Amino acid sequence: MLLVLLSCSDYDLKGKDDVTDPVRDSGVDCPPSIPNCEDSGHSDEPHDSIPEVPDSCEEQYFPGQVLAQVEECFNEPIIGTWTPQIEWTSSAPGGAYTTPVVGNLTDDNGDGRVDQDDTPDVVVGNTSGTYWALSGDTGATLWSTSNSMGSEPMTAAIADVDGDGKADVIGAGASGIAAWSGATGALIWQTSAYTGGNSPQCGAVGVADMSGDGDIEIIIGNAIYDGATGSKLAQGAYGSGAGHTWAAPMGVTADIDQDGDLEVVVGNAIYDEAGAAEWTNGQSDGFVAVGNFDSDPYGEIVVAYAGTLRLQDHDGTVLWSKPGLTGSTIGPPTVADFDGDGEPEIGVAGNNVYIVVEGADGSTIWSNVVQDQSSGFTGSAVFDFEGDGAAEVVYADEVNVWVFDGATGATKMKESQHSSATCSEYPSIADVDKDGHAEIIYSSSPYGSPSVSGVTVIGDADNSWAAGRPIWNQHGYSITNIDDDGSVPAAPDTNWLTYNNFRSGDILAGQGGVLADLVVSLDHVCDIECAEDGKLWVWGRVGNQGFLDITEPVDVTLHLVTNEGEKQVATQTITHPLPAGEMLDSVSFELSGLEDWIIYDVTLKVDGGNGLEGSFIECDETNNEDSWGTSVCQ
């Protein structure tokens, strides 16, 4: 049995799992850096920056130091122009009625794979309940479903639900729930009828890996379904995430209490994967968004219902409430740093108003008159198109598509080539044509005059807008709940600890081009008591050679390269801030039970290791690990 004892200097650290399964399926004979695994001595070349240490395994100490900051981590923002233009329109599908979702569905470059090298595609449902897939660069129809899910269907979701490595499309309505091949539109499965909370009209499909086992669940309202078959797994007994009296269920998923497990979040409860309520607070249900509006690491829940907006703590405690904020109706809320002050705000629409309020107390920042008498519960999206640190709000009512300045509410665009009877839809934002710049994608259905129908994409005439992701996969979109290739992460990063937005595509929100750069130094390994007694000591340090301070917890993991593959054997979480340009004092790991192990190398990794985005956006993701470079315990 391997035992791990963790220690450190004066930093607040906490240990995680002692041993995990090897991350590689097969064993290795010798890593490339150690062609002769029988050589148990240290390599001839000294390890970088290793101070002289006593020949013992007594407690060592390696002090923090100032680091040279990497110039690539400081980029003057490239300020784009504001010259919106329609790039394409499609009359299909007639009566587009849902939020357009975006993802890679087809192999456009003929390499036999569907991945980020292909052009994204758009999926939208129409008023009669069929779904259409359109090519993101031209609007050409790729396929449409032969089966209808009923009138006023739900916003679809894009994700790989059957585990074949390719994105699928999931839709729902009064006729049930169905999954189709993203590449061809062929039906994978369909349930006979929808049995979730609230009437399905104007609701939304969500996807998540609730149990973290690689099997995808579908979340609609307060119900959880098996992604591979569509069978119902569980259903909560309270709200369904609906801000309307009888329709529009759209629960979302998040690890609100940071216990490592995703919950289904609705307006008056959160449910575990078995549908059991972890709490219910007796309040009205409502549309929800999640973010962090205080100093603790837990999520807060924004709830919108019947014109009222409120903020709830992670345990359901109501922090503030604003009755009648938007009249008698209200739509799904959006969380973002609207005004560039580094703090999250909340945007929401009602019958005749779009309004932005402070997240801290709900006080109004600005509001604009709009027109939505038909449903009164449309949503919105946020993105900093010009890269100037001030986000724009994108919103569509019955007759216009609006872009408002996030800080002031000033109108930046009013596009009248639009009409809609409105459901709960909103424009999505993604790099839909793979040109390196974000676009606005919105749906239209016949309503009033002029009567417009189909999907429209707006881009920048000067090709200067900021880069967007190639995916916006569901109505309850947040950046970390889906990977670019349409795969659903088994253990998604907590969105509010990095981006702190919801229904926003700003991957660099509030950073102004300034990035962090985490580095790790493996300073000393002592194995003199390992061969006989199975004890190993490792010391290392973590630093930040970027220009952005890191204030959230950072994980440092210890890995051993063995004859059975690489094994993660310990984790420490540094909760002390990592200022830009500093290396912290050393942390240490003490392991025992290694007398029978064959260990070829020792590696320290920070924030997941090289090549992984992890929890933090860095200017260099390739310098997040350091290896000792020789075998130990021989």
N, C-alpha and C positions, 0 to 999 in steps of 0.2 A: 504494500500500500504506500502510495506517495503522500507525504504530508508536506504542507507548505506553511511556513511562518512568515508573515510579512512585517516589515518594520520600515521606519523612515526617520527623517530628521524632525523638523517641527511643522510638517504639513499634515493636514487632515486627510488621511487616506482611509479607504475601506476596501477590504478584500472581497473578491467574487468567487466563482467556482474554482476549486483547487485544480481539477483536471477535466479536460474535455476530450471528446473523441478526436482522433487525428483528422486534420483538415484535408489530408491527401488519402485517397483510397488505397493506394499501393505503397509498399515499402520502398526505400531507396537503398542502394548499395553504398554509394558515397556521393555527397553533394559535390557540384562542380568545383567549389572553392577548396575542397579537401580531397584531392585525387587519391591520397594514401590514407585511408581511414585508420590504419594501424599505428600511424604516427600520433602518439598521445601527447607529444610536447607542443608547446606554443609555436606558432609560425615564426620564421626567421625575421619577418618584418614586424616591428612593434606595432601594436594597435594604436590608432591615432589618439593622441592626447591622453595617454594613460600615465597618471602620475606614479612615482615610485611608491610602492606599498610594502608593508612588512610581509614576510613569508608566513602568514598565519591567516586563520579565518575569523579573527577578532573583528568587531564592528569597525567598518571603515567609514570615512566621511570624505566626500568630494564636493567642494563648495560651489555654489552658483557663480556665474560670471556674466559679464556683458558680452553679447553676441553682435557681430557685424550684421546689420540688416540688409536683406537682399533687395536690390533696386527693383527687381521684377514684381515685388509685392506692393509697390506703390505706383499706381497708374493714374495719371491725370484723366479724369472722365472725358470721353469723347462725346461732346454734346451734339446730338442729332438735330435735324430740322423738324419742323412740324408741317409736313406737306402730304396729308392723307389723300389717297386716291383709291377708287375701286379697282381691284386687280382682276376679279372675275365674279360673275354671277351665274347661278344655275337655276333654272325653273324647276328642277327636280330636287327634292320631292315636292309635289304640289302640296301647299299648305304645311310647310315645315313648322313644327310646333314645339320642339324641344331644344334644350341647350345643345349646340353642336359639340360633339366630343371628337377628339383628335388622337391619332396614334398610327403607327406603322402596321398596315394590314397586308400589303402585297409585296412581292419580290420585283421591284421596279428595275434593278440593274442586272438581273439575270444571273446572279451568283449562287442561286439555290438557297438563299437565306432571306429571312425577313428581319431586318435590323436597322440600325441608325444610318446605314448607307443608302437606304431607300427613302423615297418621298413619303411623308405622312399622308394620311387619308382622313376624311371627315365622315362621321356617322350622325344622322339626324332622323328622328321619327316625324311622321306627318299626322294630320288630324284624324286620319282613318285608322291609324295604328300599325302601319308598315314602316320598316326602317330601310334607309338607303345609305349606301357607301359611295362617296365621291372622291375622286383623286384630288389631293390637296393643291396641286400646281395648276390644274385646269378646270376643275369642277366636273369633269366627265364622270358619268355614272359607271361605277364598277359592278354593283349588284344591288338588288332590292329583295326584301324578303317576300316569299310567296304566301306567308301566313300573317294574318293581322292579329295584333295583341289587343284590339279594342280601341274605341275612340279616345282621343286625348291621352296618348300613351305616356309612359314615364321616359325621362331622359335616360338614354342607354349608358352603359359602361363598357370600356375597352380593357381587356385583361386576358391573360392566358389562364383560362379556367380548367382546361383539360390536361394540362401538363405536357403538351407536345412541343413546347418552345415557340409557339406562334400565338399571336394575339387573337382573341375571340371577341365577339360582340354579344352583350347580354341586354335584352330588353324586357319590358313587362307592361302589363295593362290588365283590364278586366278579364281578358281571356287567358291569363296566366303569365308565366315567365318562360323565356326561351333563350337559348344560346345558339349562335351561328358562327360558322367559320369566318374569321376576318378576311381570309383570302378569297373565298368563293361565295359566301352567304349561305352555304349549305347548312341545313338545320342539324345541330348536334343533339339537342334534347328540348322538350317542351313539357311544362306542367299543364294540367287540364284547366286549372282556375287559380286566380290569385287569392291567397288566404291570409294575407298579412293585415296589419292594422290600418284602419281608415280606407276609404275608397281609393283605388289606385290612380285616378285621374290626376295628372300634373305632378305625380311623385317622381322619384329618382332612384335608380339602381346604384348601389355601392358595392365595392369589392374590397376584401381584406383577407389576410391569413390570420384568423382569430386565434388559432392555437399554435401558430409558429411552426407547423409541421410540414409546410410545403403544399398542403392542400388548401385550395382557395374557397372561401365562403362568400356568399352573396348576401348583402344586407339591404333589406327594403323595409323602411319604417322600423318597427320593433321586432321583426322576424329575421331569422338567419337560415339560409338555405345552402345546401351542398353544391359547390360550383361544378362538380363533375356530373351530377345527375339532376339537380334542381329540387331534390327532395327537401322538405322542411326539417331543420335540425332543432330549432328552438324558437320560442317567441316570448317576449316580455309581456307583463300584465298591465303596464301603465301607458305612457305616451308612445307615439310613433314618429316623433320628429316632424309633426305637421303643424303648420301655422294657420291652417284653414280649419273650419269647423268640422268638415266631413271628408276632405280629400287631401291629396298631396303628401303622403308619407315619405320621409327622407331622413332617417337616422344616419348618423355618421359614426366613424370609428376613430378612436384615439386612446392612448394610454393616459387617461386623465390623472390618475393618482400615482403614476410612475412606479407601479409595482411590477413592471415587466410584461403585463398582459394587456391586450387591447380590450376596450369596452365599446359597446354600442351606446352612443350618446343621443338622448332625446331631450325634450324640453324639461321634463320633470323627473327623470330617472337616468341611471346608467345600468346596463345589463352586462353580465359576463357571457362567455361563449355558450353557456347552457341556458341563457335567457333569464337567469335569476337576477333580481334587482339588487345591486350593491347598495343603493340608496334610492329613495324617492322622497321628494320634498313637499308633496301636496300642492304644488303650483300648477298652473295651466301648462299644457304641452305647447310646443312651438317649433318653428324652424330654428336650427342651431348652427353656430360656428364655434370654433375653439381657438384659444390663444392664451397668452400669458400677460396679465395686466398688473402683476405685483412682483415682489422680489423672491418669492419661493419658486421651486422648479415645477410645481404642479400646474395643470391647465385650468383655465377658467372657461365657462360656457356662456356664450351669448345666445339669448333666447328671444325670438320675435313671434308675437301672437296678437292678433286682433288690434293692431295699432300700437301695442305696447312693446317696448324693448327693455330687457333686463339683463343683468350680469350676475352669474352664479359662481361661487367658489367650487373647488374640486369636490367638496363634500355636499354640494347642493344648497349651501347657505346663500341666500339672496344678498348680493352686495349693494346693488342699486336697481331701481326700476323707474321707467319713464312711461307712465300711462298716456295713451292718446297721442303719442309722438308723431304718428303718420296718419291720423284719422282713424277710420274703423278697420283698415286692412294694413298688412305689412308683409314684406317678402323675406326670403332667406338673407341673413346678414353676411357681410364681407369684413374681414379683419386685415388691416394693413397699416403701414406707416404712411398715411395719406399726405401729411404735411412736411415730412422730412425732419421731424424733431427727435427721431430715435425712439419714439414711443408709439405703441399701436393705437389706432383709432378704429371706429366701426362705421360702416356705411350701410344704409338700408333704404328701401323704397316702399312707398305706399300708393294710394290711389292717385294722388296729384302732387307728390313731393318725393324728391330724393334728398336725403339728409345724412350728414356726417357728424358724429358725436365723439367726444373724448372717451377713451376706454376707461380712464380712471374713475370718472364720476357720471358719465352720460350727458354732460353739458354739450349743447349744440355748438358746433364750429361754423357750419354753413348749411344752407338748404337751397334747393332750386325747384321751381315749379315744373312738373312733367304731366303727362296725360296717360292715365291707366285706369279707366273706369270698368274695364271688363273683368279682370281678376283682382288687380291691386296687390298681387304678391309676386312680382317679378324680382329677379336677383341682379347682381352686378359683378364685375370683375375689375381688378386693379393691376396696373403695370406702369413702370417708368419707361416709357417709349424713348424719350430723348436722352436718357442716361444722366440727367442733371440732378438726381437725388430727390426730385419731386414727382410723385406718382400721379398718373391719370386714372380717372374712373371711367369705365366703359359701361354704358347702360342703354337698354332699348325699351321704349314704351310702345304704345299702340301705333304711333305714326312716325317716330324719329329714333335714330340711333345717336346717342349723345356721348361726347367725351368731355368730362369736366376736369379742370385743374384740381388736383387733390388738396392743395393747401387753401385755395380761395373759393373754389366752386365756379370760377369763371368758365364760360363755355368755350371749348377749343374746337369742337366739331358738332355740327348738327346735320346728320345725313337723313334726307327725307325719302330716299329710295328704300322704303321699309313700311310694312304694315303688319299688324298682328292683333288677333283677338286676345292675346296674352294668356299664358298658363303660368308656370313658374320659371320660364326660361330666362337665360341671360347670354350675352355674347361671351365666347371663350377667346383665349389669347394663346397663340402658339406660332412657332415657325412652321407654318403649314405647307410651304412650298420648298423648304430646304435651301433657302437663299441666305441663311445666316442672320435673318432679321425677323422679329415678331410681326404677326399680322392679327387683325381682328376678324373673327368669324361669327356671323350672326344668321339667324333663321327668320323667315318671314312667312306669314299666312294671310290669305285674303281678309281685309278688314277696311271698310271705308273706302276713301279715294285719295290718292291712287291705291289700287289694289296690287300688292306685290306678293310674290310667292316664290319660295325656294331658299337658297343659301347664297350669301354674299361674303366676299373676302375683301377687306380693306388693308392696304399696305402703305408704305411711304414712297412717294415718287422719287425721292433722292436716295433710297436704299440706305438710310442713316439710322433707322430705329435700332434699339438695343436687341441683342440676341435673345431669342426665346427658346424654350424647350420644344422638342418635336411631339410633345404629348400633353393633352389636357383630357384626362380619361373618364371623368365622372363629374356629376353636378357638385358633390361634396369634395371638390378637388383641393388637395394640399400637396406641396412639392414632394414631400418624402413618402407619400402613400403609394407611389407608383414609380417604377424605374423607366428609363427612357425607352427600353425595348418592349414595354408592356408587361413585364413580369412584376408580380406583387411581392414585395420584400417580406420575408418570414419574420424579421425583427426590424421593422422600420424605425429610423431615427425619429426622435420626437421633433416635430416640425417647429414648435414654438421655441425650442432651445437653440435653434439655428436661424430660422427665417422669421418666425413669429407672425405668420400671416395665414389667411384662409380664403380660398377663392381668389388668390393672387398668384401671378406668375413671376414675381420679382425674386430671382435667385440671388441678387446682390443688393437687396433692399437695405437702405440705410448705411451701406459701406462706402459708397462714393469712390469705388475703384481701389480702396485700400484693403489688403488681405493679410491674413496671418500665414505663418509658415512653421508648422510644428516640426521639430527635429528631436531625435533621441540619441543619447550616447551611452553605449554599454562600457562602463568604466573599469570594472574588475570582476573577474570570476575566480572564486577560490574553491578548488576541488580536492584539497589535500586530505580531507576526511571522507571522500566520496567512495573510493574503491572498496574500502573495508566497511565503513559505517554508513554509506549511502547518503551523506550530507553534502549539500552544495549551496554556496552563497553567491549571490549576484548583486552587483551594485550598478546603478545607472542613473542618468539625469535626463530631464525633459526640458526643452527650450522652445523659444518662439523667435525666429529670426525674420519675421515679417514686420508689418507696420500697424497691425490691428491687434489690440489687446484681446486675450481670450479670458473671459470671466466665468464661463460655464465649466462643469467638471470634465476632465480629460482622462480617458482610460489608457493605461500602460500595461501591455500584456507581455508575459514571458513565455517563450516558445523553446522547445527542445527538439532538435532534428535527430531522430532515432532510426534504428533499423526497421521500424514499423511506420515510418513517415514522420511528419512534423506534428507535434502535439503542443497545444496551448495548455500550460500547466498552472498559470496564476495570473491574476489581474489586480492591479491597484488603480484606484480612482483618485486623481489629484483634484481636490476641490479648491485649492489655493489658486488665485488668479495667475495667469501666465502673461505678464506684461510684454509688449513688443520689445525685442532687442535684449531679452534676458534668458539665461539658463538658470533653472532652479537648483537648489541643493539636491544631493543624491537621495534616492529611495533604494531600499534593499529588499531582496527576496531570500528567504531561507527555506530550502527544500530538504526533505529527508525521505528515506525509503527508495533510494536510487541504486542500491548496491548491485542489482541485477540488470540495470538498464545499460544499453549500448547507445551512447550519446555522441553524435558526430559534430554537433555545433549547438551554440546557445544564441538566441536572438531576442532582442527587445523590440517591441513595436508600439508605436503611439497612434491613437485614433485609427486602428484597424490595420495599419501597415501600408506598404508601398502600393500605389495604383488604385487605392480605394478612397472614395470621397469621405467616408466616415461621417462623423457628426459635424465636421467643420469644413468650410470651403477654404482651401489653401491655394497659394500661388504655385506651389510645387507639391504634388502628391506622391513623389517618387523618393522622398528622403525621410520617410516615416519609420524606418527600422535600421537597426545596427546589429551586426553579428560579431561574435568573438573570433570566428575564423579558424577554429581548430577543435578537435575532439576533447572531451573532458571525461573524468571519472574512469580513466583507463588504468 
